[in-house]
Amino acid sequence: MGKSQSIQIKDDAVGINHIADNIHRVNISLIQTENAKIDPAEEKLRFLNPRGLQIAEGQVAGFNSNNMQQLKSAIRDHGLVNPLICRYKSDGKIYIVEGHRRFKAIQELMEENAPCYDVNSGKNVPAQELFSAVLVRLYDETFTDEDCYKLSFNEDKSKVHFGAGAEIRFTHHCIMMGTDDSSIMEMLQVTPEWLRETKNLIRQLEEDEQILNSVFNDQINRTAAKNLAQIEDWQERRDIYKEALAEAQLDCVAKIDKYKKAISSVNKSIDIVKSRKIVSDHIGDSSDSEKYDQEIEELTSKAQDLQEKIDATTPVINPDALRKGSAKVSKPKTRSGSPRIAPAERISTKWRKFFDILNERGAIGETQINDKLIAFANELLSACTDKENDPEEFMIRWNDNFCNP
């Protein structure tokens, strides 16, 4: 990983004070985040917040209201313990590499100007005063985009997880950018087997954008996605996906209903304890009153935990939902009521132009084209089933056996 213990700051830079090594105190107004969206037109890998790799609206890992409220409370009560990690670029701008959630929490605390704990003085200080400048571990551009990703994914292992979908989407992005396998494994810190399985999963699903995006957004877990990708008939795959999603939504509703009933039960218990406390206070029994206060606090915390589970519950297609969805799909039926197009016929349709060229060259007679197409398609399906991996060898064999005038 690129080293940057001492970086060159522009002479006219204001609001950046060196502390030690690559630790600086930086005016928070100078810190910004990279554009979080992948630009398909880009030709090389560029660092962006890995949490932004989930593309569904409102599903960026770690930024939901409960996660952020917990983080804000921790910073307010215990201070900013770990410095943000940023990169100082040649244009004089400072971009966050790791600490996007803490940066967001600090911004919200400053908007509220809430009193926050100062780890240096041990006192509570208004947020706008305390966080006007923050400690930053600062690197320069010798710290490459790949270094940034490696650090981010490594830090992620011990914090609110980006999600498996973000890792898969990042792999897909790297493939599009032509990033080599060793670099991908180093950045994600994954095994060759994981990368091989992930690339195969992407390859199998890349023609079905809806399902692949569901994988990116963690709406299908990895195991279910691998099982779904094994279904070769694209229409059957989509039908099963839709049924499985409906099953996942039903399961989600059932879980939320269960949690709501539990909250209702807890709230009733709180009311009962409060009633007992009123009686205890009336007769002047302070020992019982303190016991009831503690019990109310514990029950309130339990109700909050249940509410957090409700907020975190979303429909996710798992292997069980996929199995139920598959059982509901009747293979012989289609929307029109007619039989599905066989895989061999679909392949033959895509290869029609190729066979027309063969006919023009005299390799295949006009009357043979349709028969040859189906024969070729079936032979190709058979080769795939037998896991034949050499396309050149297959084409030579097919030409010898089938393509004689």
N, C-alpha and C positions, 0 to 999 in steps of 0.2 A: 504494500500500500504506500502511496506517495507520502513523503515526510515533509513537514512544514513547521519546524520548531520556531523559526524566526522569519516573518514575512515582511515584505516591503510595502509600507503604507504610503500613499501619495502625500507629498509635502503639505498640500493644502487641505488634507483630510481633517475634519473637525468632529469631535464626539467619539473618537477612538483612542483609548488610553491603554498602553501596554502595562500589564501587571507582572507576568513571569512566563517564560517560555512562549507558548502560543495562547496564553490566557490574556484576554483584553476586557476592559469595561467599555461597553458600546452603548451609545445613545440608542434607545429602542426605536426611535423614529427612522433610523438608518437601516433597520433590518426588514427584509421583505422575503416573500416566498416566490419560488419559480412558478412559471405557468404550469398548472397542474394537468393540462390536457395533452394527450399524445397527438401530434400532428402527423397524419399519414404521409404527408409530402416530405417529411424529414428523411435525410439519407444517412444519418448516423445517430448513435445512441446519445441521448441527452438526459441529464438527471432531472427528475421531477419527484414530487412527494409520492412515495409508493402507496400511501393511503388513497391517493387520487386514482389509483389503478382500478378501483371499483367504479364502474361507470353508471350504475343505477342511481337515480336521484335520491338523495338523502340516505345513502347506504355506505358512506365513507367510514371505514372501520375506526372506532375510537372517538368519533365526533358526535355521537348521539347525546341527547340532553343529560342522561344519567351519567355517562362516562365523563362528560365535561364538568358536570356539577361536582362529582367526586374529586376530580383533579383540581378544580378551583378551590374547593374546601381544603384540600391538602396543602396547596400553596399558600392560602390565606392563613392557615393555622400553624404551618411548619416552615414556611418560607420556600424560596427557590433554592433547593439544595444542589442540584446538578446544573452546570452551565449549559447553555444552548451550544450546539455545534454548527458553525457557519463557514461559508467560503467567501473570501474577499476576492472579487474579480478585478481584472485590469481596468474596467470602466469605473471603478471606485465604489461599486455597489456591493452590498453584503447580503448573501442569500442563505436561508436556513437549509442545513443538510439533515439535522436530526433535532427534534424538539418542536415540531409543528403544533402539537397539542398544547404544550406548555406555553408557547408563544400566543396561541389563541386564548388560553385561559387568562394570561396576564393582561391581554388587551381588554377582555371583558371585566376583569377586576379594576382596571384603570378607568373604564367607562363608569363603573359604579363608585369609584374612588373608595373602595372598601378598606378598612384598616387591616393590614397584613403583617405577619410576623417577620421581623428583620433578623436574620440569622447572625448578623454581626453585633447588633446592640442588644438583642434579646427583647426588644420592645415592639409594640404594634405601631406601624407607621402607615399613613394614607398611601394607597396603592400608587397614585400618580407621582408621589414623591419618591417612594421606594423603588419603583420600577422605571423611573425616567432613564436610567442606564442599568444594564444587566451584564452579568459575567458571560463571556462567550469564549469558547475554544475556537480560535480562528485559524483557518487554513487558506492558502492561496490557490492559484490555478494549477500548481503542480499536483494538487490533490484532484485527481481526474474524476470524470463522471462515474466511471466504474468503481473508483474508490468510494465515492459517495453512496452508491447503491450497496456496496458491500457493508459499509458501516451501518446504513439504515436497516438493512435486513438482519444484521447481527444484533443491533439494539432491539429490534422487534421481538426477538426470541424471549425477552424477559419483560415485555410490556404488553399493552393491548394489541393483540395480533392483527396484522394487516388482513389476514384471511387467506385461505388456500387459493381462492379465486384470483387474488391480486398477484400471487406468485405465478399462477398459470398464465395470466394475461401478460405479465412482465416477460415470461418466456416467449410468448407469441410475439411481443414487441421486439425482443432481441432477435428472433428468427427473421422478422421483416427487415431489421437493420443489418442483417448479415453477421451478427455477433457469433464468434466461435463458441463451441460447447464448453471448453475449459473456462472461458471468461464467465459464461452464464453460471456454471457450477460454483465458481469462486465467489461471485456476487451473491448468489442465493444460498451458498453453503449447502448444496444438495449433492446426492450421490449420482453417479452415472446412470444407475438403474432408474432413479426418480426422473432424471432428465429424459431418458429414453422413453419411458412410459408417457411422460407429459407431451413430448413431441408427437408421439404416436396418437395420443388422444386429440391433440389439436388438428393433426392431419385428417383424422377420421371425421371430425365435426366441422371443419373449416368451411364447408359448403352450406352449412345450416347455421346462419348467423344468429337466429333467435336462441337456439340451444346453446351455442358457444358463448353468447353473452350471458346466459343464465349461469354458466359455469364460472365466467369471470366475476359475476356478482354474488357468488356463493349461494345461488338459489338451487343448485344441484350439488350435492357433495361429490367428492372425487370418485368414490367407489361406484355410486349410481351413474355418474357420467361415463365411467369406463364400461359399465354394463350396457348403457344406452348406445354407446358408440359401436358396440359389437353387432347391432341390428343393421344389416346391410340395406334393407328396403327402406328408403328415405321416408315414404309415406307412412309406413308402419311405425317407424321411429318417431315421427311427429305425432301420430295418433297416441302412441304410448306416452310420450312426453306430456301431451295435453291432459290425458287421464291421470297421470302421476301428479301433475301440478294441482289438479282438482282435489286429489286425495291429500296432498300436502296442505292445501288450504283448509280442508275439513279438519285435519289433524291440528292445525294451527288454531282454528276457532275453538276446538275442544279443549286445548291446553289453556287458552286465554279464559274460557268459561270456568275451568277448574280453578285457576288462580283467582278469578273474581269472587267465586264462592268462598275460597279460603280467606280472602280479604274481608268479605262480609262477616264471616265467622269471627275473625280477629277483632274487627270493629265492635261486634257485640260484646266480646270479652272485655274490650277496653271500657265500654259503657258500664258494664257490671262492676269492674274494678273502681271506676270513678265514683259510682254510687256508694260503694263500700268505703271509699276514702272520705266522702262527704259525711257519712255517719261517724267515721273514726275521728274526723276533725271536730265534729259537733260535740263528741263526748270527751275530747281533749286527749286522745290516746296518740301521742306523737310517734311512738315506736311503730304502730301499725300504719300510720300515715306515710312514713318514710318507706316502708315495705311496699305500699300500694304505688307510691311514686315510681319506684324502681320497676315494678311489674308493668305499669303503664308505659314506661320508656322502652322496656323490652318488647312489648306487644306492638308498639308504634314502629319500632325498628323492623319487626317481622313483617308488618304491613307494607313498609317501604321496600323491603327486599322482594316481596311478592309483586309489587307494582313494577319494579325494575325488570322482573322476569317477563311481565306482560309486555313492557316496552321493547324488550329484546327478542320477543317471539315473532318470527316471520316464517312464511311457508318455505320449507326446504325439502327438495326431493331427495329422499334417502332410498336405500335399496328396498325397504319395505313398501314405500309409496310406489316405487317403480314396479315392484311385483304385482301390487294391486292394480295399477294402471294397465299393465300388460295383460292381466286376466280379463280386463274389460274390453280389450280390443279383439274383435273377431276378424281374423286375417282374410277370409273370403270376401268380406263386404267392403264396399267403398261408398262414397257419398252418392254416386250415380247408380249404385246397385250392380254395376258390371264388375267382372273380375279385375283384379289389379294387374298392371303391366308387369310381366315377368322381368327379373333382372337382366336376363339375356337380351330381351327385346329392347330394354332401355339402352344397353351398351351398343346394340346394333344401330340404334338411331343416332347416337353420338358419332359412330364410326362411318356413317353413310358416305360422307364426302371422301373419306380415304378410299373406300371401295370403288367409288365412281372414278377416282384417279387410276386405280388398278385396271378398271375396265377400259379406260382411254388408252392405257399402255398395252392392252391386249393380254394382260395377265389373267383376267377373268372375263368370261363371256357375259353378254347382256342378260341372258336368261338365268345366269347363275348367281347374280348379285345378292338377291334376298336370301337364298339358301346359304350362300357363303357367309353372309353377315351373321346369321343365327349360329352357324357352325363356329365361326370365329368367337362370337360372344360366349357361347357355352364353353369353348376350349379355354378362353381367358378366365372365366369364372372358376373352372376346374383348377387352373394353375394357381389362382389366388387361394382357393380352398386348401390346396396342397402346399401352400406357403412357398411357391416358387419365386425366388427373389431376383432372377437374372432376366430382365426384359429382352435383352439381345438374344439370349439363348432361346427364349420362348418364341420370339418372332422368326428366328431361323427355322426352328422346328415346325412352327405353324405354316411357314411358307413352303417347306418341303412336303408337308402332308396334305395341305388344303389348296394351295395357290398354284396348282398346275393347270394350264389351259386345257 
